[in-house]
Amino acid sequence: MAATRGAPRRCRARTTTRTAVSVEHSMLPPEQYDSFHHGWIRTVGQLDGKLRRGA
């Protein structure tokens, strides 16, 4: 599935404590927008960083 370019998209993830986390897809390099594996690896890395910082 191809991602559209333009305004940043956000994903909301909820944990069992109902903490909402926002991940910026616009942080992905343009060459990785359409790559499922590289895109999600980057997204998971962003989410992990935010959770570790207590975002």
N, CA and C atoms as a LAMMPS dump frame, in Angstrom:
ITEM: TIMESTEP
0
ITEM: NUMBER OF ATOMS
165
ITEM: BOX BOUNDS ff ff ff
-5.0000000000000000e+02 5.0000000000000000e+02
-5.0000000000000000e+02 5.0000000000000000e+02
-5.0000000000000000e+02 5.0000000000000000e+02
ITEM: ATOMS id mol type element x y z
1 1 1 N 0.85 -1.173 0
2 1 2 C 0 0 0
3 1 3 C 0.893 1.232 0
4 2 1 N 0.682 2.129 -0.908
5 2 2 C 1.501 3.325 -1.032
6 2 3 C 0.993 4.412 -0.094
7 3 1 N 1.911 5.082 0.551
8 3 2 C 1.56 6.198 1.42
9 3 3 C 1.461 7.468 0.586
10 4 1 N 0.563 8.335 0.967
11 4 2 C 0.457 9.603 0.263
12 4 3 C 1.406 10.596 0.899
13 5 1 N 1.906 11.484 0.088
14 5 2 C 2.809 12.505 0.607
15 5 3 C 2.022 13.777 0.829
16 6 1 N 2.514 14.613 1.707
17 6 2 C 1.828 15.86 2.016
18 6 3 C 1.796 16.037 3.517
19 7 1 N 0.625 16.26 4.061
20 7 2 C 0.487 16.46 5.5
21 7 3 C 0.895 15.202 6.251
22 8 1 N 1.595 15.365 7.378
23 8 2 C 2.014 14.186 8.146
24 8 3 C 0.811 13.397 8.643
25 9 1 N 0.93 12.075 8.586
26 9 2 C -0.11 11.207 9.129
27 9 3 C 0.334 10.769 10.512
28 10 1 N -0.606 10.514 11.363
29 10 2 C -0.283 10.082 12.717
30 10 3 C -0.988 8.765 13.013
31 11 1 N -0.311 7.918 13.756
32 11 2 C -0.91 6.677 14.247
33 11 3 C -1.092 6.835 15.742
34 12 1 N -2.167 6.36 16.232
35 12 2 C -2.4 6.374 17.67
36 12 3 C -2.287 4.942 18.183
37 13 1 N -1.45 4.76 19.167
38 13 2 C -1.292 3.439 19.779
39 13 3 C -1.715 3.546 21.237
40 14 1 N -2.439 2.58 21.703
41 14 2 C -2.869 2.605 23.1
42 14 3 C -2.295 1.386 23.818
43 15 1 N -1.849 1.623 25.023
44 15 2 C -1.353 0.535 25.851
45 15 3 C -2.459 0.153 26.828
46 16 1 N -2.181 -0.816 27.675
47 16 2 C -3.182 -1.23 28.658
48 16 3 C -3.465 -0.122 29.663
49 17 1 N -2.563 0.839 29.814
50 17 2 C -2.8 1.965 30.718
51 17 3 C -3.461 3.127 29.991
52 18 1 N -3.827 2.913 28.734
53 18 2 C -4.513 3.898 27.903
54 18 3 C -3.688 5.158 27.664
55 19 1 N -2.417 4.97 27.423
56 19 2 C -1.539 6.075 27.06
57 19 3 C -1.526 6.199 25.548
58 20 1 N -1.859 7.369 25.031
59 20 2 C -1.866 7.596 23.584
60 20 3 C -0.488 8.082 23.149
61 21 1 N 0.012 7.528 22.067
62 21 2 C 1.312 7.906 21.524
63 21 3 C 1.116 8.249 20.058
64 22 1 N 1.75 9.318 19.631
65 22 2 C 1.654 9.74 18.241
66 22 3 C 2.995 9.512 17.564
67 23 1 N 2.982 8.887 16.385
68 23 2 C 4.204 8.618 15.628
69 23 3 C 4.116 9.373 14.315
70 24 1 N 5.138 10.152 14.013
71 24 2 C 5.156 10.938 12.787
72 24 3 C 5.664 10.099 11.624
73 25 1 N 4.804 9.83 10.655
74 25 2 C 5.229 9.114 9.459
75 25 3 C 6.064 10.009 8.565
76 26 1 N 5.951 11.322 8.737
77 26 2 C 6.725 12.24 7.909
78 26 3 C 8.214 12.154 8.227
79 27 1 N 8.581 11.485 9.317
80 27 2 C 9.992 11.332 9.673
81 27 3 C 10.669 10.263 8.822
82 28 1 N 9.888 9.478 8.101
83 28 2 C 10.475 8.458 7.237
84 28 3 C 11.141 9.114 6.039
85 29 1 N 12.309 8.626 5.635
86 29 2 C 12.922 9.13 4.41
87 29 3 C 12.013 8.83 3.219
88 30 1 N 11.934 9.738 2.234
89 30 2 C 11.029 9.543 1.097
90 30 3 C 11.203 8.203 0.387
91 31 1 N 12.427 7.697 0.296
92 31 2 C 12.642 6.438 -0.418
93 31 3 C 12.08 5.236 0.345
94 32 1 N 11.667 5.429 1.595
95 32 2 C 11.142 4.317 2.38
96 32 3 C 9.633 4.399 2.61
97 33 1 N 8.952 5.402 2.036
98 33 2 C 7.505 5.533 2.214
99 33 3 C 6.758 4.278 1.779
100 34 1 N 7.167 3.686 0.659
101 34 2 C 6.44 2.549 0.1
102 34 3 C 7.002 1.196 0.514
103 35 1 N 8.022 1.187 1.339
104 35 2 C 8.647 -0.063 1.756
105 35 3 C 8.037 -0.519 3.076
106 36 1 N 7.263 -1.576 3.028
107 36 2 C 6.61 -2.072 4.24
108 36 3 C 7.622 -2.374 5.341
109 37 1 N 8.649 -3.138 5.013
110 37 2 C 9.597 -3.56 6.043
111 37 3 C 10.406 -2.397 6.59
112 38 1 N 10.999 -1.599 5.734
113 38 2 C 11.803 -0.479 6.218
114 38 3 C 10.939 0.566 6.902
115 39 1 N 9.771 0.832 6.352
116 39 2 C 8.882 1.827 6.945
117 39 3 C 8.443 1.453 8.346
118 40 1 N 8.019 0.206 8.526
119 40 2 C 7.548 -0.192 9.846
120 40 3 C 8.683 -0.346 10.84
121 41 1 N 9.856 -0.73 10.386
122 41 2 C 11 -0.801 11.304
123 41 3 C 11.291 0.592 11.848
124 42 1 N 11.269 1.596 10.974
125 42 2 C 11.482 2.98 11.414
126 42 3 C 10.368 3.441 12.352
127 43 1 N 9.128 3.111 12.02
128 43 2 C 7.997 3.528 12.842
129 43 3 C 8.079 2.906 14.23
130 44 1 N 8.417 1.632 14.295
131 44 2 C 8.565 0.957 15.586
132 44 3 C 9.693 1.605 16.384
133 45 1 N 10.777 1.97 15.715
134 45 2 C 11.878 2.657 16.39
135 45 3 C 11.434 3.982 16.99
136 46 1 N 10.617 4.737 16.251
137 46 2 C 10.098 6.006 16.763
138 46 3 C 9.211 5.76 17.982
139 47 1 N 8.331 4.779 17.878
140 47 2 C 7.427 4.462 18.973
141 47 3 C 8.203 4.023 20.21
142 48 1 N 9.201 3.177 20.026
143 48 2 C 10.028 2.717 21.134
144 48 3 C 10.707 3.898 21.825
145 49 1 N 11.258 4.81 21.041
146 49 2 C 11.92 5.983 21.618
147 49 3 C 10.969 6.844 22.423
148 50 1 N 9.765 7.064 21.899
149 50 2 C 8.779 7.876 22.611
150 50 3 C 8.333 7.193 23.904
151 51 1 N 8.123 5.887 23.856
152 51 2 C 7.695 5.174 25.057
153 51 3 C 8.786 5.169 26.121
154 52 1 N 10.02 5.021 25.71
155 52 2 C 11.123 5.019 26.679
156 52 3 C 11.3 6.386 27.338
157 53 1 N 10.971 7.457 26.597
158 53 2 C 11.069 8.812 27.152
159 53 3 C 9.829 9.182 27.958
160 54 1 N 8.838 8.331 27.938
161 54 2 C 7.612 8.598 28.689
162 54 3 C 6.703 9.594 28.002
163 55 1 N 6.689 9.561 26.674
164 55 2 C 5.899 10.542 25.902
165 55 3 C 4.446 10.432 26.145
